[in-house]
Amino acid sequence: MESTATAPARCEIERLPDDLLSATLVRTGPRDSCRATAVSPDFRAAADSDAVWSSLLPRDLPPLAVGELPADPLLTKKQLFMRLSDPGRPVLLADRFTSMWLDRATGAKCYMLSARKLGIAWGDTPQYWRWIPINLYRISEAAELRHVWWLEIRGEIDSKMLSRHTTYSAYIVFSLAQRRLGLHYTCKEASVSLGGGSSRSRRHVCLDEGHDSADTWPSLRGNLPEDTHFPRVRGDHWMEVELGVFCIGEDNDDGEVSVSLIETSVIKSGLVVLGIEIRPKEQGV
C-alpha cells in the first residue's frame, strides 16, 4: 500500500494574525521574545519585528550625552534594545556622571551613579579621600578612602527615571585596598528611602572582603544585628553589597529615591568606591 507523506500541521498559535502574535510576544518580555525566534520562521519574523521591540523599549529614556547612540537610520528596534541592554557598555546620561542600561530580562532601566555623582562627606578633602583614575562602565574616577572617622555616602535619583511596576535593589559597588583599617569588624548603617523618607528601609551591612557569614567573625559571633548583609564578588571582580530595596508602582512620580551608607564609630581607610548601582531585584535573593 503506497503511503504519501503529509506536511506537519502548523502550531495553532502560528495561525494568529501577525499583529496578535506580536502583541503576545510583547507580553512575554525581552528574554522570551528572543527565545521565540527559535520556534519557527513565523515566530522569528514576529519576534524580530519593530512592532515588538518598539513596545519593549522604554518610551521615557532620560536625556543622554551627545553621541551616545548610533545615528544609523537602518538600526532596527531590536538592535537598539540590544545596544541599550549591554551592561558592560552602558550609555552616559547628559551629566556624564550617571550611566544607564536596560535589564535584558525585563527591559527595566538600570543606573550606575558614579562616585563623582554621590555625596561623600569630606570627599573633596585630600587628607581624607583621593580620586583615582579608572575606566569601567564609562566611569573615569573612583574615590579611595584615605583616613576618616565619619563615613557618609549618599546617592539620589528621581523616581521618574525608573521603570514602573519594578522592585529595585540599590548596591554600593566597591573594592578594598590591601592596607585597610576599620572595615573588617564594624557594621555600617544603610538605608533607602522613597519620596522624602515616607517609605524607608534600614539595615546593617559589612564591607570586608571574605567575611560572607557570621562564622568568619568569631570575636563578634552573636553580636551582629540580624539584618546584617554581607558583600559578594561580582563578575567584574569588584564587590557589591545590597543597601536596600524599594518598589516603583504604577505612578513613578514619588520624588527622590535616596540611598545612604553611614558609619561613625571607628577610624576607617582603604575603601574604594566605584558608585551606587540601582537595578531590578534578583528573584529569590
C-alpha positions in Angstrom: 0.0 0.0 0.0 1.5 3.3 -1.1 1.8 5.9 1.5 2.0 9.6 0.9 3.9 12.0 3.3 1.9 14.8 4.7 3.3 18.2 5.8 3.4 18.6 9.6 0.4 20.6 10.9 1.2 24.2 11.9 1.1 25.0 15.6 -2.2 26.7 16.3 -0.6 29.8 17.7 1.1 30.3 14.4 -2.3 30.8 12.8 -2.7 34.1 14.7 -2.6 37.3 12.6 0.8 39.0 12.8 -0.4 41.8 15.0 -1.9 39.4 17.6 1.3 37.3 17.5 3.4 40.5 18.1 1.1 41.6 20.9 1.5 38.2 22.5 5.3 38.3 22.3 5.4 41.8 23.8 3.7 40.4 26.9 6.3 37.7 27.4 9.2 40.2 27.8 12.5 40.7 26.0 14.1 37.4 27.1 11.2 35.2 25.8 10.8 37.3 22.7 14.4 36.4 21.8 13.8 32.7 22.6 10.7 32.7 20.4 13.0 33.2 17.3 13.9 29.5 17.6 10.3 28.3 17.4 9.6 28.7 13.7 10.1 31.2 10.8 6.7 32.8 11.7 7.8 33.4 15.2 11.2 34.6 14.1 9.7 37.2 11.9 7.3 38.5 14.6 9.9 38.3 17.4 12.4 40.4 15.4 9.9 42.9 14.2 10.0 46.6 15.1 6.4 46.3 16.3 7.5 44.0 19.2 10.7 45.8 20.1 9.2 49.3 19.9 6.9 48.2 22.7 9.7 46.7 24.8 11.9 49.8 24.6 11.2 52.4 27.3 9.4 55.4 25.9 10.8 57.8 28.5 14.6 57.4 28.2 16.4 60.1 30.2 18.5 62.7 28.3 21.7 61.0 27.1 25.1 62.6 26.4 25.7 63.7 22.9 26.7 60.8 20.6 25.8 58.0 22.9 23.6 56.2 20.5 24.4 55.4 16.8 22.6 57.6 14.3 22.2 54.8 11.8 18.7 55.1 10.3 18.8 51.3 9.4 19.2 50.3 13.0 16.3 48.0 14.0 14.4 48.4 17.3 15.8 45.1 18.4 19.3 46.1 17.6 18.7 49.3 19.6 17.4 47.3 22.5 20.4 45.0 22.4 22.8 48.1 22.4 21.0 49.6 25.4 20.9 46.3 27.3 24.7 45.7 27.3 25.6 46.2 31.0 29.3 46.2 30.1 28.8 49.2 27.8 26.2 51.4 29.3 25.2 54.8 27.9 26.1 58.0 29.6 23.5 60.5 30.7 23.8 64.2 30.0 25.5 64.8 33.3 28.3 62.4 32.3 28.4 61.0 35.9 25.5 58.6 35.5 25.3 55.6 33.2 22.3 53.6 32.2 21.4 50.3 30.6 18.3 48.1 30.2 17.7 44.9 32.1 17.8 42.3 29.3 15.2 40.1 31.1 12.6 42.8 31.8 13.5 45.9 29.9 13.6 47.9 33.2 16.0 50.8 33.3 19.2 50.3 35.4 21.6 53.0 36.6 25.1 53.4 38.0 25.7 56.6 40.0 29.4 57.1 39.8 31.4 58.2 42.8 31.5 61.7 41.4 27.7 61.8 41.4 27.5 60.8 45.1 27.5 63.0 48.1 30.6 61.8 50.0 31.3 63.6 53.3 34.8 65.2 53.1 35.1 63.8 49.5 36.9 66.9 48.3 39.4 67.0 51.1 42.7 65.3 50.1 43.5 64.5 53.6 40.5 62.1 53.8 39.8 61.0 50.2 41.6 60.8 47.0 40.3 60.4 43.5 41.9 57.7 41.3 41.6 57.3 37.5 39.6 54.3 36.3 38.0 53.1 33.1 35.0 50.9 33.8 31.3 51.2 32.9 32.1 54.7 31.4 33.3 55.8 34.8 36.6 57.7 34.8 37.2 58.1 38.6 36.8 56.2 41.8 37.0 57.6 45.3 39.5 56.0 47.7 39.2 56.5 51.4 42.5 57.5 52.9 41.6 58.2 56.6 38.3 59.2 58.0 36.2 58.7 61.1 32.9 60.0 59.7 32.0 57.8 56.7 28.8 59.0 54.9 28.0 58.3 51.3 24.7 59.4 49.8 23.1 59.0 46.3 19.9 60.2 44.8 17.9 59.6 41.7 14.5 60.9 40.6 11.9 58.1 40.7 10.6 59.3 37.3 13.8 57.9 35.8 13.0 54.4 36.9 10.6 51.8 35.4 7.1 51.3 36.7 5.9 48.1 38.4 9.5 47.2 39.3 11.1 46.2 42.6 14.6 47.6 42.7 17.7 46.9 44.7 20.4 49.5 45.4 24.0 48.4 45.8 27.3 50.1 46.7 30.0 48.8 44.3 33.4 48.9 45.8 36.8 47.3 46.3 39.2 47.1 49.3 42.8 48.2 49.4 45.3 45.7 50.7 46.1 48.0 53.6 42.8 48.9 55.2 41.5 49.8 58.6 38.2 49.7 60.4 36.2 47.9 57.7 36.5 44.3 58.9 34.8 44.3 62.2 32.2 47.0 62.2 28.8 47.2 60.6 27.6 50.2 58.6 24.1 51.5 58.6 22.5 51.6 55.2 19.1 53.0 54.2 16.9 53.6 51.1 14.0 56.0 51.2 11.4 56.8 48.6 9.6 60.2 48.4 11.4 62.2 51.0 11.6 59.5 53.7 7.9 58.5 53.5 9.0 54.9 52.8 12.4 54.0 54.3 14.2 50.7 54.8 17.2 50.3 57.1 19.7 47.6 57.5 23.3 46.9 58.5 26.0 45.9 56.0 29.6 44.7 56.3 32.2 45.6 53.7 35.2 43.5 54.4 36.2 41.0 51.6 35.8 37.3 52.5 33.5 37.8 55.5 30.4 36.3 53.9 29.0 34.8 57.1 28.9 35.3 60.8 31.1 32.2 61.2 34.1 34.1 60.0 33.6 36.7 62.8 34.5 34.6 65.9 35.1 37.7 68.1 31.6 39.1 67.2 29.6 35.9 66.9 26.2 36.6 68.4 26.7 40.4 68.4 25.9 41.1 64.7 22.5 42.6 64.0 20.1 40.1 62.4 19.6 42.3 59.4 23.3 42.3 58.5 24.1 41.9 54.8 27.5 40.8 53.5 29.3 41.6 50.2 29.8 39.4 47.3 32.3 39.4 44.4 30.9 40.5 41.1 31.8 39.1 37.7 33.9 42.2 37.1 35.9 41.4 40.3 34.6 44.4 42.1 32.4 43.8 45.2 28.8 44.8 46.0 26.5 44.7 49.0 22.8 45.5 48.8 21.9 48.6 50.7 18.2 48.3 50.4 15.1 47.5 48.3 12.3 49.7 47.1 9.3 49.4 44.7 8.2 51.7 41.9 4.5 51.2 41.4 2.0 52.4 38.8 2.8 56.0 39.4 6.5 56.6 39.4 6.2 60.2 40.4 7.2 59.6 44.0 10.0 62.2 44.3 13.6 61.3 45.0 15.0 57.8 45.8 17.7 58.4 48.4 20.4 55.8 49.2 22.8 56.2 52.1 25.6 54.4 53.9 26.8 55.8 57.3 29.4 54.6 59.9 30.8 56.9 62.5 32.1 54.7 65.3 35.7 53.9 64.3 38.6 55.2 62.1 38.5 53.7 58.6 40.7 53.6 55.5 41.1 51.5 52.3 37.6 51.6 50.9 37.5 52.3 47.1 34.0 53.4 45.9 33.1 53.0 42.3 29.5 54.0 42.7 25.9 53.1 43.6 24.1 50.7 41.2 20.3 50.5 41.0 18.8 47.6 39.2 15.8 45.2 39.4 16.0 42.9 42.4 17.1 39.4 41.6 14.4 36.8 42.1 14.9 34.7 45.1 17.6 37.0 46.6 
